[in-house]
Amino acid sequence: MDAVLLFKALLMGLVEGLTEFLPVSSTGHLIIAGELLDFLDKEKGNVFEIVIQSGAMLAVCWIYFERFSLIALTLHKKESRRFVSNLLVAMLPAVILGLLLGAYIKQYLFHPVPVACALVIGGILILWAEKREHQVSIYSVDEMTWRDALKIGFAQCLALFPGTSRSGATILGGLLFGCSRKTAAEFSFFLAVPTLLAATSYDLYHHHDLLSAQDVDLFIAGTIAAFISSMVAIRGLLYYIQRHDFTVFAWYRIVFGMLILFTAQFGWIDWSR
């Protein structure tokens, strides 16, 4: 195995894990990192990025193992069934829209410049959302109704456009629809499990011909790196939002996005790969 390629896989895994649950867009960062690192060809690179998301998904399962175990053991209870149905309801809009538009989005928007534009626009929207008066009516995931879940599910559809951020869309959607910061963040984490599982399964089914035994080390390294860094990101975000809002992420998005646009405009970096 090429040591340099393995190192790049680890870096990509770290990028995935650190950005999947922060409102900064993991897909956008992976597209940009893949360009800078010249990591794999486009089709195989896309499959790699999808597969390592499973590491992030497993991190949520690990951190909330007791919660998921309790839900599995008490599905006969109304509260547990409501939790599961809320996740499925919230996942549905993105699944339908992804099936309809996914191929076109990947073809035309999975490039650094559109990602940079989405980063900037998303940052501005976060600043706008944080300046609004935040009225909380939902203090726990268990208090959410299917209507609350569906609203957040529609917000998640925005994340189909790379650079928007799945976690950012769902967390801000939760805030706008009356969730507390912790509730919005936790529901975003929980929603990631069925969403990433569906996306990973779908892409692997349709692109299994791109997988080969010689790439196993790359996929394992990237997945493990994503798992470990996701653990850090999730715990860090939960600690952070107890004392702060999301403004810092908004400014990060704007600065990072503008930097990419400037480098593209003045030809400092060739983003055309």
MARTOR-74586 format. One record per residue (C-alpha): residue in one letter; x negated, y, z. Coordinates in steps of 0.1 Angstrom, whole numbers, padded with zeros to 4 digits. Each point is the difference from the previous one (the first is absolute). Layout:
BEGIN
 res    xx    yy    zz
   a     X     Y     Z
...
# end
This chain:
BEGIN
 res    xx    yy    zz
   m  0000  0000  0000
   d -0013  0035 -0009
   a -0008  0017  0033
   v  0007  0034 -0015
   l  0035 -0011 -0012
   l  0007 -0015  0034
   f -0010  0032  0017
   k  0024  0019 -0023
   a  0028 -0024  0009
   l -0006  0007  0037
   l  0001  0037 -0007
   m  0033 -0004 -0019
   g  0014 -0020  0029
   l -0010  0027  0025
   v  0017  0026 -0022
   e  0032 -0020 -0002
   g  0002 -0007  0037
   l -0008  0036  0011
   t  0025  0016 -0024
   e  0029 -0025 -0002
   f  0017  0012  0032
   l -0011  0037 -0001
   p  0020  0025 -0021
   v -0028  0004 -0025
   s  0007 -0027 -0026
   s -0019 -0032  0000
   t  0007 -0007 -0037
   g -0013  0035 -0009
   h -0032 -0005  0020
   l -0005 -0035 -0015
   i  0003  0014 -0035
   i -0025  0027  0007
   a -0024 -0023  0019
   g  0002 -0025 -0028
   e -0009  0026 -0025
   l -0030  0013  0020
   l -0012 -0035  0008
   d  0006 -0013 -0035
   f  0016 -0030  0016
   l  0013 -0028 -0022
   d  0020  0006 -0032
   k  0034  0017  0002
   e  0022 -0031  0000
   k -0020 -0021  0024
   g -0006  0030  0021
   n  0038  0006  0003
   v  0005 -0036  0011
   f -0028  0003  0026
   e  0016  0031  0014
   i  0033 -0018  0003
   v -0015 -0030  0017
   i -0019  0019  0026
   q  0032  0017  0011
   s  0008 -0034  0017
   g -0028  0008  0024
   a  0018  0032  0010
   m  0033 -0019  0003
   l -0016 -0026  0023
   a -0013  0028  0022
   v  0035  0012  0006
   c  0011 -0036  0008
   w -0029 -0004  0024
   i  0006  0032  0019
   y  0037 -0005  0002
   f -0002 -0038  0004
   e  0021 -0001  0031
   r  0027  0021 -0016
   f  0002 -0021 -0031
   s -0001 -0032  0020
   l  0028  0012  0022
   i  0021  0009 -0031
   a -0006 -0034 -0016
   l  0010 -0018  0032
   t  0031  0021  0006
   l  0015  0002 -0035
   h  0033 -0012  0015
   k  0003  0034  0018
   k  0015  0030 -0016
   e -0029  0023  0007
   s -0026 -0023 -0017
   r  0022 -0005 -0031
   r  0005  0037 -0003
   f -0038  0006  0002
   v -0006 -0025 -0029
   s  0029  0013 -0021
   n -0012  0036  0005
   l -0034 -0010 -0015
   l  0016 -0018 -0029
   v  0023  0029 -0007
   a -0028  0025  0002
   m -0022 -0021 -0024
   l  0027 -0004 -0026
   p -0001  0034 -0018
   a -0037 -0002 -0006
   v  0002 -0036 -0012
   i  0027  0009 -0026
   l -0017  0032 -0012
   g -0034 -0018  0000
   l  0013 -0027 -0023
   l  0015  0025 -0023
   l -0028  0025 -0002
   g -0031 -0017  0014
   a -0017 -0008 -0033
   y  0004  0035 -0013
   i -0012  0016  0032
   k -0032 -0022  0000
   q -0006  0008 -0037
   y  0003  0037  0002
   l -0005  0011  0036
   f -0026 -0023  0014
   h -0028  0025 -0007
   p -0019  0024  0022
   v  0015  0033 -0014
   p  0036 -0010  0006
   v -0010 -0013  0034
   a -0016  0033  0009
   c  0031  0019 -0010
   a  0022 -0023  0021
   l -0024  0004  0030
   v  0003  0038 -0002
   i  0037  0000 -0005
   g  0004 -0025  0029
   g -0021  0021  0022
   i  0021  0031 -0006
   l  0031 -0020  0007
   i -0014 -0012  0033
   l -0008  0037  0010
   w  0035  0009 -0009
   a  0015 -0029  0020
   e -0021  0009  0031
   k  0011  0036 -0001
   r  0037 -0011  0001
   e  0017 -0004  0034
   h -0003 -0036  0009
   q  0033 -0012  0015
   v -0003 -0035  0014
   s  0030 -0023  0002
   i -0017 -0034 -0003
   y -0025 -0008  0027
   s -0006 -0037 -0007
   v  0000 -0023 -0030
   d  0027 -0020  0018
   e  0023  0030 -0002
   m -0001  0002 -0038
   t  0030 -0010 -0021
   w -0001 -0014 -0035
   r  0008  0035 -0013
   d -0031  0014  0017
   a -0020 -0028 -0015
   l  0014  0005 -0035
   k -0009  0037  0001
   i -0036 -0008  0009
   g  0001 -0026 -0027
   f  0008  0026 -0026
   a -0028  0021  0014
   q -0023 -0029 -0005
   c  0008  0000 -0038
   l -0022  0031 -0003
   a -0030 -0021  0009
   l  0003 -0018 -0033
   f -0018  0030 -0015
   p -0037 -0004  0010
   g -0013  0027  0022
   t  0033  0005  0018
   s -0006 -0025  0029
   r  0024 -0027  0011
   s -0006  0007  0036
   g  0002  0038 -0005
   a  0033 -0003 -0019
   t  0016 -0023  0026
   i -0013  0018  0030
   l  0011  0035 -0013
   g  0033 -0015 -0011
   g  0005 -0013  0035
   l -0009  0034  0015
   l  0024  0018 -0023
   f  0028 -0025  0008
   g -0003  0004  0037
   c -0025 -0025  0012
   s -0026  0008  0026
   r -0037 -0001 -0011
   k -0006 -0033  0016
   t  0032 -0016 -0014
   a -0008  0013 -0035
   a -0035 -0013  0002
   e  0009 -0034  0014
   f  0028 -0006 -0025
   s -0024  0009 -0028
   f -0024 -0026  0014
   f  0027 -0027  0002
   l  0013  0009 -0034
   a -0035 -0006 -0014
   v  0002 -0037  0007
   p  0029 -0010 -0024
   t -0010  0027 -0025
   l -0036 -0010 -0003
   l  0009 -0037  0001
   a  0024  0005 -0029
   a -0025  0021 -0020
   t -0028 -0025  0006
   s  0021 -0030 -0010
   y  0014  0017 -0031
   d -0034  0011 -0013
   l -0017 -0033  0007
   y  0027 -0019 -0018
   h -0002  0022 -0031
   h -0039  0003  0000
   h -0011 -0033  0014
   d -0019 -0006 -0033
   l -0024  0028  0011
   l -0010 -0019  0031
   s -0031 -0022  0000
   a -0020 -0020  0025
   q -0030  0022 -0004
   d  0019  0030  0013
   v  0012 -0017  0033
   d -0028  0015  0020
   l  0009  0035 -0012
   f  0037 -0004  0009
   i -0008 -0015  0034
   a -0025  0027  0009
   g  0024  0028 -0011
   t  0029 -0016  0019
   i -0019 -0003  0032
   a -0013  0035 -0002
   a  0035  0013 -0006
   f  0013 -0020  0030
   i -0026  0014  0024
   s  0002  0036 -0012
   s  0038 -0002  0000
   m -0001 -0010  0037
   v -0020  0031  0007
   a  0022  0023 -0021
   i  0033 -0012  0015
   r -0012  0003  0036
   g -0016  0033 -0007
   l  0031  0015 -0017
   l  0022 -0011  0029
   y -0023  0017  0025
   y -0004  0031 -0022
   i  0037  0007 -0005
   q  0006  0000  0038
   r -0017  0034  0001
   h -0001  0014 -0036
   d  0021  0004 -0032
   f -0010 -0010 -0035
   t -0013  0034 -0011
   v -0037 -0012 -0001
   f  0010 -0027 -0025
   a  0017  0026 -0021
   w -0031  0021 -0003
   y -0022 -0030 -0006
   r  0022 -0010 -0029
   i  0000  0035 -0015
   v -0038  0005  0003
   f -0007 -0035 -0013
   g  0024  0003 -0029
   m -0013  0034 -0010
   l -0036 -0013  0002
   i  0009 -0027 -0025
   l  0018  0024 -0023
   f -0030  0024  0001
   t -0025 -0028 -0008
   a  0022 -0011 -0029
   q  0005  0036 -0013
   f -0037  0009  0000
   g -0012 -0035 -0011
   w -0020 -0006  0032
   i  0013 -0036  0001
   d  0012 -0020 -0029
   w  0034 -0014  0011
   s  0008 -0015 -0034
   r -0011 -0036  0008
# end
